[in-house]
Amino acid sequence: MYLHLGNGVSVPGADIIGIFDLDNASTSPRTREFLRTAEEEGMVIPGGEDLPKSMVVCCPKGSWQRVYLSPLAPQTLAGRIDSAVGR
């Protein structure tokens, strides 16, 4: 199963570690530090020109961690996962 993150970007569901609401998560100093470090290391993949609403952290098997910024709400992404697995 793949999860469509918006703007033509899809990721394998098995690679997803977590989906986070950027409005809530970005208030934490640790999350801001994580995002800053991920961006410095080239792990952040922007989700287009729209303001990002979600952060999707993925770790593909045998590869580096990636952080996708998505213009879709985290509830929308979670609903797509639930629909795909029949919940």
PDB file with SEQRES, HELIX, SHEET and CRYST1 records, atoms N, CA, C and O in Angstrom:
SEQRES   1 A   87  MET TYR LEU HIS LEU GLY ASN GLY VAL SER VAL PRO GLY          
SEQRES   2 A   87  ALA ASP ILE ILE GLY ILE PHE ASP LEU ASP ASN ALA SER          
SEQRES   3 A   87  THR SER PRO ARG THR ARG GLU PHE LEU ARG THR ALA GLU          
SEQRES   4 A   87  GLU GLU GLY MET VAL ILE PRO GLY GLY GLU ASP LEU PRO          
SEQRES   5 A   87  LYS SER MET VAL VAL CYS CYS PRO LYS GLY SER TRP GLN          
SEQRES   6 A   87  ARG VAL TYR LEU SER PRO LEU ALA PRO GLN THR LEU ALA          
SEQRES   7 A   87  GLY ARG ILE ASP SER ALA VAL GLY ARG                          
HELIX    1 AA1 GLY A   13  ASP A   15  5                                   3    
HELIX    2 AA2 LEU A   22  ALA A   25  1                                   4    
HELIX    3 AA3 PRO A   29  GLU A   40  1                                  12    
HELIX    4 AA4 PRO A   74  VAL A   85  1                                  12    
SHEET    1 AA1 2 TYR A   2  GLY A   6  0                                        
SHEET    2 AA1 2 VAL A   9  PRO A  12 -1                                        
SHEET    1 AA2 4 ILE A  16  ASP A  21  0                                        
SHEET    2 AA2 4 SER A  54  CYS A  58 -1                                        
SHEET    3 AA2 4 ARG A  66  SER A  70 -1                                        
SHEET    4 AA2 4 VAL A  44  ILE A  45  1                                        
CRYST1    1.000    1.000    1.000  90.00  90.00  90.00 P 1           1          
ATOM      1  N   MET A   1       0.826  -1.157   0.000  1.00  0.00           N  
ATOM      2  CA  MET A   1       0.000   0.000   0.000  1.00  0.00           C  
ATOM      3  C   MET A   1       0.889   1.246   0.000  1.00  0.00           C  
ATOM      4  O   MET A   1       1.908   1.308   0.688  1.00  0.00           O  
ATOM      5  N   TYR A   2       0.476   2.220  -0.781  1.00  0.00           N  
ATOM      6  CA  TYR A   2       1.166   3.504  -0.834  1.00  0.00           C  
ATOM      7  C   TYR A   2       0.242   4.583  -0.280  1.00  0.00           C  
ATOM      8  O   TYR A   2      -0.979   4.507  -0.418  1.00  0.00           O  
ATOM      9  N   LEU A   3       0.843   5.580   0.344  1.00  0.00           N  
ATOM     10  CA  LEU A   3       0.081   6.708   0.855  1.00  0.00           C  
ATOM     11  C   LEU A   3       0.412   7.925   0.001  1.00  0.00           C  
ATOM     12  O   LEU A   3       1.573   8.313  -0.124  1.00  0.00           O  
ATOM     13  N   HIS A   4      -0.631   8.524  -0.588  1.00  0.00           N  
ATOM     14  CA  HIS A   4      -0.457   9.727  -1.394  1.00  0.00           C  
ATOM     15  C   HIS A   4      -0.409  10.930  -0.453  1.00  0.00           C  
ATOM     16  O   HIS A   4      -1.348  11.166   0.307  1.00  0.00           O  
ATOM     17  N   LEU A   5       0.683  11.688  -0.505  1.00  0.00           N  
ATOM     18  CA  LEU A   5       0.897  12.827   0.388  1.00  0.00           C  
ATOM     19  C   LEU A   5       0.487  14.165  -0.213  1.00  0.00           C  
ATOM     20  O   LEU A   5       0.560  15.197   0.455  1.00  0.00           O  
ATOM     21  N   GLY A   6       0.060  14.148  -1.465  1.00  0.00           N  
ATOM     22  CA  GLY A   6      -0.287  15.387  -2.162  1.00  0.00           C  
ATOM     23  C   GLY A   6       0.809  15.778  -3.133  1.00  0.00           C  
ATOM     24  O   GLY A   6       1.952  15.341  -3.003  1.00  0.00           O  
ATOM     25  N   ASN A   7       0.455  16.605  -4.106  1.00  0.00           N  
ATOM     26  CA  ASN A   7       1.403  17.109  -5.109  1.00  0.00           C  
ATOM     27  C   ASN A   7       2.180  16.003  -5.818  1.00  0.00           C  
ATOM     28  O   ASN A   7       3.362  16.163  -6.121  1.00  0.00           O  
ATOM     29  N   GLY A   8       1.512  14.885  -6.080  1.00  0.00           N  
ATOM     30  CA  GLY A   8       2.130  13.803  -6.839  1.00  0.00           C  
ATOM     31  C   GLY A   8       3.145  12.973  -6.086  1.00  0.00           C  
ATOM     32  O   GLY A   8       3.896  12.222  -6.707  1.00  0.00           O  
ATOM     33  N   VAL A   9       3.194  13.081  -4.773  1.00  0.00           N  
ATOM     34  CA  VAL A   9       4.158  12.336  -3.964  1.00  0.00           C  
ATOM     35  C   VAL A   9       3.437  11.203  -3.222  1.00  0.00           C  
ATOM     36  O   VAL A   9       2.434  11.433  -2.546  1.00  0.00           O  
ATOM     37  N   SER A  10       3.951   9.997  -3.355  1.00  0.00           N  
ATOM     38  CA  SER A  10       3.432   8.834  -2.640  1.00  0.00           C  
ATOM     39  C   SER A  10       4.588   8.114  -1.972  1.00  0.00           C  
ATOM     40  O   SER A  10       5.705   8.103  -2.490  1.00  0.00           O  
ATOM     41  N   VAL A  11       4.316   7.513  -0.819  1.00  0.00           N  
ATOM     42  CA  VAL A  11       5.343   6.757  -0.097  1.00  0.00           C  
ATOM     43  C   VAL A  11       4.770   5.395   0.284  1.00  0.00           C  
ATOM     44  O   VAL A  11       3.569   5.271   0.524  1.00  0.00           O  
ATOM     45  N   PRO A  12       5.627   4.371   0.341  1.00  0.00           N  
ATOM     46  CA  PRO A  12       5.148   3.063   0.794  1.00  0.00           C  
ATOM     47  C   PRO A  12       4.696   3.134   2.252  1.00  0.00           C  
ATOM     48  O   PRO A  12       5.396   3.691   3.097  1.00  0.00           O  
ATOM     49  N   GLY A  13       3.541   2.577   2.538  1.00  0.00           N  
ATOM     50  CA  GLY A  13       2.997   2.600   3.888  1.00  0.00           C  
ATOM     51  C   GLY A  13       3.914   1.959   4.911  1.00  0.00           C  
ATOM     52  O   GLY A  13       3.966   2.390   6.063  1.00  0.00           O  
ATOM     53  N   ALA A  14       4.642   0.924   4.493  1.00  0.00           N  
ATOM     54  CA  ALA A  14       5.534   0.213   5.413  1.00  0.00           C  
ATOM     55  C   ALA A  14       6.714   1.079   5.858  1.00  0.00           C  
ATOM     56  O   ALA A  14       7.342   0.784   6.875  1.00  0.00           O  
ATOM     57  N   ASP A  15       7.019   2.129   5.121  1.00  0.00           N  
ATOM     58  CA  ASP A  15       8.151   3.010   5.452  1.00  0.00           C  
ATOM     59  C   ASP A  15       7.787   4.105   6.451  1.00  0.00           C  
ATOM     60  O   ASP A  15       8.672   4.767   6.992  1.00  0.00           O  
ATOM     61  N   ILE A  16       6.496   4.301   6.697  1.00  0.00           N  
ATOM     62  CA  ILE A  16       6.049   5.419   7.535  1.00  0.00           C  
ATOM     63  C   ILE A  16       6.275   5.122   9.006  1.00  0.00           C  
ATOM     64  O   ILE A  16       5.827   4.101   9.528  1.00  0.00           O  
ATOM     65  N   ILE A  17       6.980   6.032   9.660  1.00  0.00           N  
ATOM     66  CA  ILE A  17       7.208   5.944  11.102  1.00  0.00           C  
ATOM     67  C   ILE A  17       6.131   6.730  11.834  1.00  0.00           C  
ATOM     68  O   ILE A  17       5.633   6.283  12.867  1.00  0.00           O  
ATOM     69  N   GLY A  18       5.763   7.903  11.308  1.00  0.00           N  
ATOM     70  CA  GLY A  18       4.745   8.707  11.954  1.00  0.00           C  
ATOM     71  C   GLY A  18       4.249   9.837  11.086  1.00  0.00           C  
ATOM     72  O   GLY A  18       4.944  10.304  10.184  1.00  0.00           O  
ATOM     73  N   ILE A  19       3.020  10.275  11.376  1.00  0.00           N  
ATOM     74  CA  ILE A  19       2.408  11.426  10.716  1.00  0.00           C  
ATOM     75  C   ILE A  19       2.118  12.442  11.814  1.00  0.00           C  
ATOM     76  O   ILE A  19       1.461  12.127  12.806  1.00  0.00           O  
ATOM     77  N   PHE A  20       2.610  13.652  11.631  1.00  0.00           N  
ATOM     78  CA  PHE A  20       2.521  14.660  12.681  1.00  0.00           C  
ATOM     79  C   PHE A  20       1.877  15.942  12.166  1.00  0.00           C  
ATOM     80  O   PHE A  20       2.107  16.349  11.027  1.00  0.00           O  
ATOM     81  N   ASP A  21       1.081  16.564  13.003  1.00  0.00           N  
ATOM     82  CA  ASP A  21       0.462  17.841  12.710  1.00  0.00           C  
ATOM     83  C   ASP A  21       1.520  18.926  12.948  1.00  0.00           C  
ATOM     84  O   ASP A  21       1.998  19.090  14.070  1.00  0.00           O  
ATOM     85  N   LEU A  22       1.880  19.656  11.905  1.00  0.00           N  
ATOM     86  CA  LEU A  22       2.941  20.655  12.038  1.00  0.00           C  
ATOM     87  C   LEU A  22       2.556  21.799  12.970  1.00  0.00           C  
ATOM     88  O   LEU A  22       3.418  22.356  13.651  1.00  0.00           O  
ATOM     89  N   ASP A  23       1.273  22.157  13.010  1.00  0.00           N  
ATOM     90  CA  ASP A  23       0.861  23.239  13.918  1.00  0.00           C  
ATOM     91  C   ASP A  23       1.155  22.876  15.366  1.00  0.00           C  
ATOM     92  O   ASP A  23       1.645  23.707  16.131  1.00  0.00           O  
ATOM     93  N   ASN A  24       0.859  21.646  15.741  1.00  0.00           N  
ATOM     94  CA  ASN A  24       1.084  21.213  17.126  1.00  0.00           C  
ATOM     95  C   ASN A  24       2.543  20.824  17.374  1.00  0.00           C  
ATOM     96  O   ASN A  24       3.130  21.209  18.385  1.00  0.00           O  
ATOM     97  N   ALA A  25       3.115  20.068  16.458  1.00  0.00           N  
ATOM     98  CA  ALA A  25       4.476  19.552  16.665  1.00  0.00           C  
ATOM     99  C   ALA A  25       5.525  20.655  16.642  1.00  0.00           C  
ATOM    100  O   ALA A  25       6.522  20.573  17.359  1.00  0.00           O  
ATOM    101  N   SER A  26       5.313  21.682  15.831  1.00  0.00           N  
ATOM    102  CA  SER A  26       6.349  22.715  15.690  1.00  0.00           C  
ATOM    103  C   SER A  26       6.445  23.636  16.907  1.00  0.00           C  
ATOM    104  O   SER A  26       7.339  24.481  16.963  1.00  0.00           O  
ATOM    105  N   THR A  27       5.556  23.492  17.866  1.00  0.00           N  
ATOM    106  CA  THR A  27       5.683  24.291  19.088  1.00  0.00           C  
ATOM    107  C   THR A  27       6.744  23.721  20.021  1.00  0.00           C  
ATOM    108  O   THR A  27       7.215  24.415  20.923  1.00  0.00           O  
ATOM    109  N   SER A  28       7.119  22.475  19.813  1.00  0.00           N  
ATOM    110  CA  SER A  28       8.125  21.827  20.657  1.00  0.00           C  
ATOM    111  C   SER A  28       9.536  22.183  20.187  1.00  0.00           C  
ATOM    112  O   SER A  28       9.832  22.080  18.996  1.00  0.00           O  
ATOM    113  N   PRO A  29      10.405  22.597  21.100  1.00  0.00           N  
ATOM    114  CA  PRO A  29      11.793  22.884  20.707  1.00  0.00           C  
ATOM    115  C   PRO A  29      12.496  21.655  20.126  1.00  0.00           C  
ATOM    116  O   PRO A  29      13.336  21.788  19.237  1.00  0.00           O  
ATOM    117  N   ARG A  30      12.162  20.475  20.615  1.00  0.00           N  
ATOM    118  CA  ARG A  30      12.801  19.254  20.091  1.00  0.00           C  
ATOM    119  C   ARG A  30      12.397  18.989  18.646  1.00  0.00           C  
ATOM    120  O   ARG A  30      13.218  18.577  17.827  1.00  0.00           O  
ATOM    121  N   THR A  31      11.129  19.230  18.341  1.00  0.00           N  
ATOM    122  CA  THR A  31      10.671  19.032  16.966  1.00  0.00           C  
ATOM    123  C   THR A  31      11.316  20.046  16.039  1.00  0.00           C  
ATOM    124  O   THR A  31      11.734  19.699  14.934  1.00  0.00           O  
ATOM    125  N   ARG A  32      11.401  21.289  16.473  1.00  0.00           N  
ATOM    126  CA  ARG A  32      12.067  22.311  15.647  1.00  0.00           C  
ATOM    127  C   ARG A  32      13.523  21.946  15.406  1.00  0.00           C  
ATOM    128  O   ARG A  32      14.029  22.123  14.298  1.00  0.00           O  
ATOM    129  N   GLU A  33      14.204  21.440  16.429  1.00  0.00           N  
ATOM    130  CA  GLU A  33      15.598  21.005  16.283  1.00  0.00           C  
ATOM    131  C   GLU A  33      15.697  19.827  15.323  1.00  0.00           C  
ATOM    132  O   GLU A  33      16.596  19.776  14.484  1.00  0.00           O  
ATOM    133  N   PHE A  34      14.764  18.875  15.449  1.00  0.00           N  
ATOM    134  CA  PHE A  34      14.741  17.715  14.542  1.00  0.00           C  
ATOM    135  C   PHE A  34      14.587  18.182  13.099  1.00  0.00           C  
ATOM    136  O   PHE A  34      15.329  17.734  12.223  1.00  0.00           O  
ATOM    137  N   LEU A  35      13.633  19.077  12.840  1.00  0.00           N  
ATOM    138  CA  LEU A  35      13.413  19.572  11.486  1.00  0.00           C  
ATOM    139  C   LEU A  35      14.616  20.353  10.966  1.00  0.00           C  
ATOM    140  O   LEU A  35      14.988  20.217   9.800  1.00  0.00           O  
ATOM    141  N   ARG A  36      15.222  21.165  11.821  1.00  0.00           N  
ATOM    142  CA  ARG A  36      16.399  21.943  11.405  1.00  0.00           C  
ATOM    143  C   ARG A  36      17.529  21.004  11.005  1.00  0.00           C  
ATOM    144  O   ARG A  36      18.162  21.194   9.966  1.00  0.00           O  
ATOM    145  N   THR A  37      17.783  19.994  11.828  1.00  0.00           N  
ATOM    146  CA  THR A  37      18.850  19.033  11.543  1.00  0.00           C  
ATOM    147  C   THR A  37      18.538  18.235  10.278  1.00  0.00           C  
ATOM    148  O   THR A  37      19.415  18.027   9.440  1.00  0.00           O  
ATOM    149  N   ALA A  38      17.296  17.793  10.143  1.00  0.00           N  
ATOM    150  CA  ALA A  38      16.897  17.023   8.955  1.00  0.00           C  
ATOM    151  C   ALA A  38      17.077  17.861   7.693  1.00  0.00           C  
ATOM    152  O   ALA A  38      17.526  17.354   6.665  1.00  0.00           O  
ATOM    153  N   GLU A  39      16.730  19.135   7.773  1.00  0.00           N  
ATOM    154  CA  GLU A  39      16.893  20.006   6.618  1.00  0.00           C  
ATOM    155  C   GLU A  39      18.369  20.212   6.285  1.00  0.00           C  
ATOM    156  O   GLU A  39      18.746  20.176   5.113  1.00  0.00           O  
ATOM    157  N   GLU A  40      19.204  20.425   7.294  1.00  0.00           N  
ATOM    158  CA  GLU A  40      20.644  20.591   7.066  1.00  0.00           C  
ATOM    159  C   GLU A  40      21.255  19.352   6.423  1.00  0.00           C  
ATOM    160  O   GLU A  40      22.186  19.461   5.626  1.00  0.00           O  
ATOM    161  N   GLU A  41      20.740  18.186   6.762  1.00  0.00           N  
ATOM    162  CA  GLU A  41      21.273  16.925   6.232  1.00  0.00           C  
ATOM    163  C   GLU A  41      20.602  16.497   4.927  1.00  0.00           C  
ATOM    164  O   GLU A  41      20.889  15.418   4.407  1.00  0.00           O  
ATOM    165  N   GLY A  42      19.716  17.331   4.398  1.00  0.00           N  
ATOM    166  CA  GLY A  42      19.082  17.040   3.113  1.00  0.00           C  
ATOM    167  C   GLY A  42      18.014  15.959   3.170  1.00  0.00           C  
ATOM    168  O   GLY A  42      17.723  15.326   2.155  1.00  0.00           O  
ATOM    169  N   MET A  43      17.428  15.737   4.336  1.00  0.00           N  
ATOM    170  CA  MET A  43      16.417  14.687   4.480  1.00  0.00           C  
ATOM    171  C   MET A  43      14.989  15.199   4.317  1.00  0.00           C  
ATOM    172  O   MET A  43      14.056  14.399   4.258  1.00  0.00           O  
ATOM    173  N   VAL A  44      14.802  16.516   4.244  1.00  0.00           N  
ATOM    174  CA  VAL A  44      13.457  17.081   4.138  1.00  0.00           C  
ATOM    175  C   VAL A  44      13.063  17.208   2.672  1.00  0.00           C  
ATOM    176  O   VAL A  44      13.801  17.765   1.859  1.00  0.00           O  
ATOM    177  N   ILE A  45      11.889  16.682   2.354  1.00  0.00           N  
ATOM    178  CA  ILE A  45      11.358  16.757   0.998  1.00  0.00           C  
ATOM    179  C   ILE A  45      10.112  17.639   1.054  1.00  0.00           C  
ATOM    180  O   ILE A  45       9.096  17.243   1.624  1.00  0.00           O  
ATOM    181  N   PRO A  46      10.189  18.833   0.463  1.00  0.00           N  
ATOM    182  CA  PRO A  46       9.058  19.753   0.534  1.00  0.00           C  
ATOM    183  C   PRO A  46       7.855  19.222  -0.236  1.00  0.00           C  
ATOM    184  O   PRO A  46       7.997  18.440  -1.176  1.00  0.00           O  
ATOM    185  N   GLY A  47       6.674  19.659   0.176  1.00  0.00           N  
ATOM    186  CA  GLY A  47       5.438  19.180  -0.436  1.00  0.00           C  
ATOM    187  C   GLY A  47       4.843  20.140  -1.438  1.00  0.00           C  
ATOM    188  O   GLY A  47       3.629  20.140  -1.639  1.00  0.00           O  
ATOM    189  N   GLY A  48       5.643  20.939  -2.059  1.00  0.00           N  
ATOM    190  CA  GLY A  48       5.138  21.901  -3.038  1.00  0.00           C  
ATOM    191  C   GLY A  48       5.140  23.302  -2.469  1.00  0.00           C  
ATOM    192  O   GLY A  48       5.795  23.585  -1.466  1.00  0.00           O  
ATOM    193  N   GLU A  49       4.393  24.173  -3.128  1.00  0.00           N  
ATOM    194  CA  GLU A  49       4.384  25.577  -2.738  1.00  0.00           C  
ATOM    195  C   GLU A  49       3.349  25.895  -1.663  1.00  0.00           C  
ATOM    196  O   GLU A  49       3.411  26.958  -1.044  1.00  0.00           O  
ATOM    197  N   ASP A  50       2.395  24.984  -1.433  1.00  0.00           N  
ATOM    198  CA  ASP A  50       1.373  25.213  -0.409  1.00  0.00           C  
ATOM    199  C   ASP A  50       1.988  25.100   0.974  1.00  0.00           C  
ATOM    200  O   ASP A  50       2.979  24.398   1.175  1.00  0.00           O  
ATOM    201  N   LEU A  51       1.384  25.801   1.923  1.00  0.00           N  
ATOM    202  CA  LEU A  51       1.837  25.753   3.305  1.00  0.00           C  
ATOM    203  C   LEU A  51       1.684  24.321   3.837  1.00  0.00           C  
ATOM    204  O   LEU A  51       0.588  23.764   3.769  1.00  0.00           O  
ATOM    205  N   PRO A  52       2.756  23.715   4.363  1.00  0.00           N  
ATOM    206  CA  PRO A  52       2.649  22.338   4.854  1.00  0.00           C  
ATOM    207  C   PRO A  52       1.811  22.259   6.128  1.00  0.00           C  
ATOM    208  O   PRO A  52       1.913  23.107   7.014  1.00  0.00           O  
ATOM    209  N   LYS A  53       0.985  21.223   6.195  1.00  0.00           N  
ATOM    210  CA  LYS A  53       0.157  20.987   7.375  1.00  0.00           C  
ATOM    211  C   LYS A  53       0.624  19.760   8.143  1.00  0.00           C  
ATOM    212  O   LYS A  53       0.382  19.637   9.343  1.00  0.00           O  
ATOM    213  N   SER A  54       1.300  18.849   7.437  1.00  0.00           N  
ATOM    214  CA  SER A  54       1.729  17.592   8.050  1.00  0.00           C  
ATOM    215  C   SER A  54       3.200  17.328   7.797  1.00  0.00           C  
ATOM    216  O   SER A  54       3.782  17.783   6.813  1.00  0.00           O  
ATOM    217  N   MET A  55       3.772  16.586   8.708  1.00  0.00           N  
ATOM    218  CA  MET A  55       5.134  16.092   8.563  1.00  0.00           C  
ATOM    219  C   MET A  55       5.036  14.565   8.631  1.00  0.00           C  
ATOM    220  O   MET A  55       4.528  14.007   9.604  1.00  0.00           O  
ATOM    221  N   VAL A  56       5.530  13.902   7.585  1.00  0.00           N  
ATOM    222  CA  VAL A  56       5.489  12.449   7.531  1.00  0.00           C  
ATOM    223  C   VAL A  56       6.932  11.954   7.585  1.00  0.00           C  
ATOM    224  O   VAL A  56       7.723  12.209   6.676  1.00  0.00           O  
ATOM    225  N   VAL A  57       7.260  11.248   8.656  1.00  0.00           N  
ATOM    226  CA  VAL A  57       8.616  10.738   8.842  1.00  0.00           C  
ATOM    227  C   VAL A  57       8.642   9.298   8.335  1.00  0.00           C  
ATOM    228  O   VAL A  57       7.853   8.458   8.768  1.00  0.00           O  
ATOM    229  N   CYS A  58       9.561   9.031   7.414  1.00  0.00           N  
ATOM    230  CA  CYS A  58       9.686   7.703   6.810  1.00  0.00           C  
ATOM    231  C   CYS A  58      11.115   7.204   6.958  1.00  0.00           C  
ATOM    232  O   CYS A  58      12.062   7.988   7.020  1.00  0.00           O  
ATOM    233  N   CYS A  59      11.250   5.904   7.013  1.00  0.00           N  
ATOM    234  CA  CYS A  59      12.570   5.287   7.055  1.00  0.00           C  
ATOM    235  C   CYS A  59      12.549   4.066   6.140  1.00  0.00           C  
ATOM    236  O   CYS A  59      12.280   2.953   6.590  1.00  0.00           O  
ATOM    237  N   PRO A  60      12.836   4.278   4.846  1.00  0.00           N  
ATOM    238  CA  PRO A  60      12.856   3.157   3.916  1.00  0.00           C  
ATOM    239  C   PRO A  60      13.938   2.153   4.286  1.00  0.00           C  
ATOM    240  O   PRO A  60      15.038   2.526   4.693  1.00  0.00           O  
ATOM    241  N   LYS A  61      13.612   0.890   4.139  1.00  0.00           N  
ATOM    242  CA  LYS A  61      14.559  -0.180   4.473  1.00  0.00           C  
ATOM    243  C   LYS A  61      15.828  -0.021   3.631  1.00  0.00           C  
ATOM    244  O   LYS A  61      15.768   0.075   2.405  1.00  0.00           O  
ATOM    245  N   GLY A  62      16.964   0.005   4.306  1.00  0.00           N  
ATOM    246  CA  GLY A  62      18.247   0.110   3.620  1.00  0.00           C  
ATOM    247  C   GLY A  62      18.577   1.508   3.119  1.00  0.00           C  
ATOM    248  O   GLY A  62      19.458   1.671   2.275  1.00  0.00           O  
ATOM    249  N   SER A  63      17.880   2.520   3.630  1.00  0.00           N  
ATOM    250  CA  SER A  63      18.117   3.871   3.154  1.00  0.00           C  
ATOM    251  C   SER A  63      18.099   4.842   4.335  1.00  0.00           C  
ATOM    252  O   SER A  63      17.905   4.444   5.484  1.00  0.00           O  
ATOM    253  N   TRP A  64      18.303   6.102   4.032  1.00  0.00           N  
ATOM    254  CA  TRP A  64      18.290   7.150   5.040  1.00  0.00           C  
ATOM    255  C   TRP A  64      16.868   7.559   5.361  1.00  0.00           C  
ATOM    256  O   TRP A  64      15.959   7.402   4.547  1.00  0.00           O  
ATOM    257  N   GLN A  65      16.694   8.083   6.551  1.00  0.00           N  
ATOM    258  CA  GLN A  65      15.401   8.626   6.964  1.00  0.00           C  
ATOM    259  C   GLN A  65      15.033   9.799   6.075  1.00  0.00           C  
ATOM    260  O   GLN A  65      15.902  10.538   5.612  1.00  0.00           O  
ATOM    261  N   ARG A  66      13.729   9.966   5.839  1.00  0.00           N  
ATOM    262  CA  ARG A  66      13.237  11.091   5.053  1.00  0.00           C  
ATOM    263  C   ARG A  66      12.081  11.748   5.795  1.00  0.00           C  
ATOM    264  O   ARG A  66      11.311  11.081   6.485  1.00  0.00           O  
ATOM    265  N   VAL A  67      11.972  13.054   5.645  1.00  0.00           N  
ATOM    266  CA  VAL A  67      10.881  13.804   6.245  1.00  0.00           C  
ATOM    267  C   VAL A  67      10.147  14.512   5.109  1.00  0.00           C  
ATOM    268  O   VAL A  67      10.699  15.397   4.455  1.00  0.00           O  
ATOM    269  N   TYR A  68       8.902  14.113   4.885  1.00  0.00           N  
ATOM    270  CA  TYR A  68       8.080  14.713   3.843  1.00  0.00           C  
ATOM    271  C   TYR A  68       7.166  15.755   4.476  1.00  0.00           C  
ATOM    272  O   TYR A  68       6.545  15.501   5.508  1.00  0.00           O  
ATOM    273  N   LEU A  69       7.088  16.920   3.856  1.00  0.00           N  
ATOM    274  CA  LEU A  69       6.159  17.945   4.288  1.00  0.00           C  
ATOM    275  C   LEU A  69       4.976  17.896   3.330  1.00  0.00           C  
ATOM    276  O   LEU A  69       5.148  17.981   2.114  1.00  0.00           O  
ATOM    277  N   SER A  70       3.779  17.758   3.882  1.00  0.00           N  
ATOM    278  CA  SER A  70       2.584  17.576   3.064  1.00  0.00           C  
ATOM    279  C   SER A  70       1.602  18.715   3.282  1.00  0.00           C  
ATOM    280  O   SER A  70       1.429  19.181   4.408  1.00  0.00           O  
ATOM    281  N   PRO A  71       0.954  19.168   2.202  1.00  0.00           N  
ATOM    282  CA  PRO A  71      -0.070  20.198   2.340  1.00  0.00           C  
ATOM    283  C   PRO A  71      -1.393  19.642   2.874  1.00  0.00           C  
ATOM    284  O   PRO A  71      -2.319  20.404   3.154  1.00  0.00           O  
ATOM    285  N   LEU A  72      -1.482  18.323   3.013  1.00  0.00           N  
ATOM    286  CA  LEU A  72      -2.711  17.697   3.493  1.00  0.00           C  
ATOM    287  C   LEU A  72      -2.708  17.611   5.020  1.00  0.00           C  
ATOM    288  O   LEU A  72      -1.658  17.473   5.648  1.00  0.00           O  
ATOM    289  N   ALA A  73      -3.893  17.695   5.595  1.00  0.00           N  
ATOM    290  CA  ALA A  73      -4.036  17.601   7.044  1.00  0.00           C  
ATOM    291  C   ALA A  73      -3.680  16.192   7.519  1.00  0.00           C  
ATOM    292  O   ALA A  73      -3.912  15.222   6.797  1.00  0.00           O  
ATOM    293  N   PRO A  74      -3.123  16.069   8.719  1.00  0.00           N  
ATOM    294  CA  PRO A  74      -2.765  14.735   9.220  1.00  0.00           C  
ATOM    295  C   PRO A  74      -3.980  13.814   9.338  1.00  0.00           C  
ATOM    296  O   PRO A  74      -3.847  12.601   9.173  1.00  0.00           O  
ATOM    297  N   GLN A  75      -5.155  14.365   9.618  1.00  0.00           N  
ATOM    298  CA  GLN A  75      -6.361  13.554   9.705  1.00  0.00           C  
ATOM    299  C   GLN A  75      -6.714  12.961   8.338  1.00  0.00           C  
ATOM    300  O   GLN A  75      -7.193  11.830   8.254  1.00  0.00           O  
ATOM    301  N   THR A  76      -6.480  13.716   7.283  1.00  0.00           N  
ATOM    302  CA  THR A  76      -6.724  13.223   5.927  1.00  0.00           C  
ATOM    303  C   THR A  76      -5.789  12.074   5.611  1.00  0.00           C  
ATOM    304  O   THR A  76      -6.216  11.049   5.081  1.00  0.00           O  
ATOM    305  N   LEU A  77      -4.519  12.238   5.931  1.00  0.00           N  
ATOM    306  CA  LEU A  77      -3.541  11.179   5.666  1.00  0.00           C  
ATOM    307  C   LEU A  77      -3.847   9.928   6.473  1.00  0.00           C  
ATOM    308  O   LEU A  77      -3.780   8.817   5.948  1.00  0.00           O  
ATOM    309  N   ALA A  78      -4.184  10.102   7.752  1.00  0.00           N  
ATOM    310  CA  ALA A  78      -4.524   8.959   8.594  1.00  0.00           C  
ATOM    311  C   ALA A  78      -5.771   8.254   8.063  1.00  0.00           C  
ATOM    312  O   ALA A  78      -5.847   7.026   8.088  1.00  0.00           O  
ATOM    313  N   GLY A  79      -6.745   9.024   7.584  1.00  0.00           N  
ATOM    314  CA  GLY A  79      -7.949   8.431   7.015  1.00  0.00           C  
ATOM    315  C   GLY A  79      -7.649   7.617   5.780  1.00  0.00           C  
ATOM    316  O   GLY A  79      -8.274   6.581   5.556  1.00  0.00           O  
ATOM    317  N   ARG A  80      -6.699   8.065   4.968  1.00  0.00           N  
ATOM    318  CA  ARG A  80      -6.316   7.315   3.764  1.00  0.00           C  
ATOM    319  C   ARG A  80      -5.663   5.982   4.151  1.00  0.00           C  
ATOM    320  O   ARG A  80      -5.893   4.962   3.502  1.00  0.00           O  
ATOM    321  N   ILE A  81      -4.866   5.998   5.190  1.00  0.00           N  
ATOM    322  CA  ILE A  81      -4.249   4.745   5.645  1.00  0.00           C  
ATOM    323  C   ILE A  81      -5.322   3.796   6.156  1.00  0.00           C  
ATOM    324  O   ILE A  81      -5.326   2.614   5.814  1.00  0.00           O  
ATOM    325  N   ASP A  82      -6.239   4.320   6.985  1.00  0.00           N  
ATOM    326  CA  ASP A  82      -7.313   3.486   7.521  1.00  0.00           C  
ATOM    327  C   ASP A  82      -8.163   2.886   6.403  1.00  0.00           C  
ATOM    328  O   ASP A  82      -8.539   1.716   6.478  1.00  0.00           O  
ATOM    329  N   SER A  83      -8.469   3.665   5.373  1.00  0.00           N  
ATOM    330  CA  SER A  83      -9.262   3.173   4.247  1.00  0.00           C  
ATOM    331  C   SER A  83      -8.527   2.074   3.488  1.00  0.00           C  
ATOM    332  O   SER A  83      -9.132   1.100   3.041  1.00  0.00           O  
ATOM    333  N   ALA A  84      -7.223   2.244   3.350  1.00  0.00           N  
ATOM    334  CA  ALA A  84      -6.434   1.272   2.583  1.00  0.00           C  
ATOM    335  C   ALA A  84      -6.332  -0.077   3.286  1.00  0.00           C  
ATOM    336  O   ALA A  84      -6.255  -1.116   2.630  1.00  0.00           O  
ATOM    337  N   VAL A  85      -6.330  -0.067   4.620  1.00  0.00           N  
ATOM    338  CA  VAL A  85      -6.207  -1.341   5.345  1.00  0.00           C  
ATOM    339  C   VAL A  85      -7.548  -1.859   5.817  1.00  0.00           C  
ATOM    340  O   VAL A  85      -7.620  -2.885   6.493  1.00  0.00           O  
ATOM    341  N   GLY A  86      -8.628  -1.145   5.459  1.00  0.00           N  
ATOM    342  CA  GLY A  86      -9.977  -1.616   5.767  1.00  0.00           C  
ATOM    343  C   GLY A  86     -10.416  -1.422   7.203  1.00  0.00           C  
ATOM    344  O   GLY A  86     -11.165  -2.244   7.732  1.00  0.00           O  
ATOM    345  N   ARG A  87      -9.976  -0.374   7.835  1.00  0.00           N  
ATOM    346  CA  ARG A  87     -10.412  -0.090   9.223  1.00  0.00           C  
ATOM    347  C   ARG A  87     -11.716   0.651   9.241  1.00  0.00           C  
ATOM    348  O   ARG A  87     -12.230   0.971  10.312  1.00  0.00           O  
TER     349      ARG A  87                                                      
END                                                                             
